[in-house]
Amino acid sequence: MIRYVASDGEKYQVEKDDNYPEIDLSDASIKSISLESLGHTSKLEKLNLDTNLLTEIDLSPLSSCASLRILSITSNELTYIDLEPMSRCSELQALELSDNRLTEIDLSPLSKCKELRWLYISDNRLKGIDLEPLDGLSKLQYLVLSGNLLRDLDLGPLSRSNDLRYLHLNENAIQRLDISVLFYFSNLESIVFDNTTVLTANHKLKHLHYFPVPIGEKLETIEWSHEVPEPPAPLDI
């Protein structure tokens, strides 16, 4: 049984048992919610809390949801979220936190989510973000950080996410960005930056015989640097 308080001040409860693989509580005007009962739903695969009025949320009960694949809390009013419980969700494939009011976020718990493919944190108020926890997430395909307040970003930790397809960083304040790591991503389909962002890359890369299409389209605008990127450490097997 999930209990929540709606914008009208009324308390509601939703009956859900362990056999529900998907729970959709989107667009329900929820102001606060207790996920405590989800600690017993081991078969839960998807939780949707989009388009509500949440300013905070305790994800602790989700640490028992070993089958969770999708968690979506977009279009709320979150200013902070602790992702530590996600470190136990080894099957997590998608985390969607766009259109909130997050000013910071620690991605460290996601380092254990080896199945992660989609990470959306666009339209928040992030001034910085450390992508180091994403190092080693080889299945990551979509990383969307558009519409934040980012001034700089190190893409180096993405070096082993060689299945990356979409990287969107537009509507930020990034002045210069080294995109050397992206030259090896053969599945890259879309990279979006602001026109004011100066793209740089190691000069040796311009001699490659193949460029992912989005890279090829930007070759003439890239500034070639002589900085030698550090090779990625081997993945633990």
N, C-alpha and C positions, 0 to 999 in steps of 0.2 A: 504494500500500500504506500503510495507516494503522496505526501502532504505538501501543499503549497498555499501561499497567500496571494490573492490576485489584487489588481489595482483598486478594486472596490472595497478592499479591506476584508472581504469574506475569505474564510478558510475552506479549502477544497481537499478532497482526497481521491486518488485514482487507484482502483484495484488492479494490480498486476501480480502475476505469480511467476514462478521460476521458468515457466515454459514460454514466456514472451521473448522472442529474439530481437524485437524492435519496439522502442517506446518513443512516441512522437507527442511532445507537449509544446509544439511550436505555436506561436501566435495565440497564446492563452492569457496574455496580460499578467504574467507571473512576476511578482515583486520579490518573493523569497521562496525557497524550496528546500526541502530536506530529502537528500538522496539516500538516507540511512537504510531504507528497506532494500536498496539495490545491492547491498552487500550479500544478499542471499540469491541473487539472480545470476547464477553462473553461466546461463545460456544467452545472456544479453549480448547482442552484436552491434546494435545501433541505438544511440540516444540523441534525440533531436530536441534542443531547447531554443531554437531560433526565434527571433522576433518576439522577445519578451521585455521585461523591465528589470532584469536582474542587475544589481550593483555589486553583488558578491556571491560566491558559491563555494561550497566545500565539496571537493571531489574525492575525499578520502574513501567513501564506500566503494568507489569504482576500482579500488585496488584489488578487490575480490572478483572483479568481472574479467576473468582471464580470456574470455572469448570476444571482448569488445573490439570492434573493428572501426567504428565510426563514432566520433564525438563532435557534435556541432552545436556551438553556442554563439552564433552570429547575431548581429543586430540586437544587442542588449546594451547595458550601461556599465559593464565591468571595468573597474579601474585597476584591478589586481587579480591574478589567478595563480594558484600554486599547482603546478603540474606534477608534483612529486608522485601522487598516486598513479600517474600514467606509466611510471617506470615498471609497474607490475603487469601492465597490459601489453604483453609481448606480441599480440596479434593486431595491435592498432595499425590501421592503414591510413586513416584520414583524421586530421584534427583541424577544425575550422573555427576560428575565433575572430573573424573579420567584423568590422563595424561595431566596435566597442570603444572604450576610453582608456585602454591600457597605455600606461606611460613607460612600463618596463616589463620584461618577461624573461624568466630563466628557463632556457630550453634543455638544461642538463638532464632532466629525467627522460627526455626523448632519446638519449643515447642508447637506451636499452630496447627501444622500439624498432627492431631491425626490419619490420615489415612496412614501416611508414612510407607512404607514397605521396600523400597530399598534405601540405602544410600551408594554411591560409591565415595570415595575420594582417590583412590589409585594412586600411581605413581605421587606424587607431592613432595613438599619440606617442609612438615609440621614438625616442631620440637616439637610441642605440640598441644594437642587438648583437650578441655573440653567437656566431654560427658554429663554433667549435664542437658543440655536442652532436652536430649533424655529421661529423667526420665518421665515415664508416657505414653510413646509411645508404648502401648501394642501390636500394630500390626506390629512392626518392625521385619523383617525377615532376611534381608541381611545387614550386616555392613562390608564394605571392606575398610581397611586403609593400605593395603600392599604398599610397595615401597615408604615409607616416611623416615623421620629422627627422628621418635619418640623414646625417651629414656625411658619414663615411661607413664603409662596409668591407669586410675582408671575406672574399669568396673562396679563399684557400681551403677551408674545411670541406668544401663541396667536391674536392678533387677525386673522391672515390664514388661519388654519386653519378656514375657514368651513364645512367638511364634518365638523367634530367632532361625534361622536355620543355617546361615552361618556367621562366624566371622573369617575374615582373617586379620592377623596382621604381616605376614611375611615380610622379607626384610626391617626391621626397626632396631633400636639399643636398643630395650627393653631388659633390663638385668633381671628383675624380674617382675612377673605378678601374681596377686592374681586372680584366676579363680573361687573362691567360688560361685559367683553368677550364674555360668553356670551349676552347679550341678542340678538345678531344672528345666532346660529347656528340657522337654521331646521330643520336636521336633527338637532338635539340630542334624544337619547332618554333619557339617564340621567345625572344628576349626583348623586354620593353624597358627603356630608360627615358629620362627627361632629355630633351634636346640640349639642355645646358650642361649635362654631365659629360665630362671629358673621359673617353674610354682609352685605356692604355693596355699594352700587352708586351711580352718579351719579344725582342726583335727577331729572334730565331724562328718564331712561329710563323712569320710571314712567308717562309719558304716551304711550308707544308704543301703537300700535293692535294689535300682535301680539306675543305672548310665546311662545317655545318652551314646550311643555307642562311640562317640568321646572322652568322658571323661574316659570311661572304658579302652580305648586303651592307655591312658596316666597315669593311676593310679600309676604305678610303678615308674614314674619319678617325681611325685608330692612331694614337700616338705610340710609337715603338720605343720601348725602354730597354735598358741593358741590365736591368735587375735580374738576377738568377733566382727563379723560384725554387723553394725546397721541395724535393720529391716526397710524395706521400709515404708514410710508413706502411709496411705490409699489414693487411687485415689479419686479425687473429682468427685462426681456423678452429 
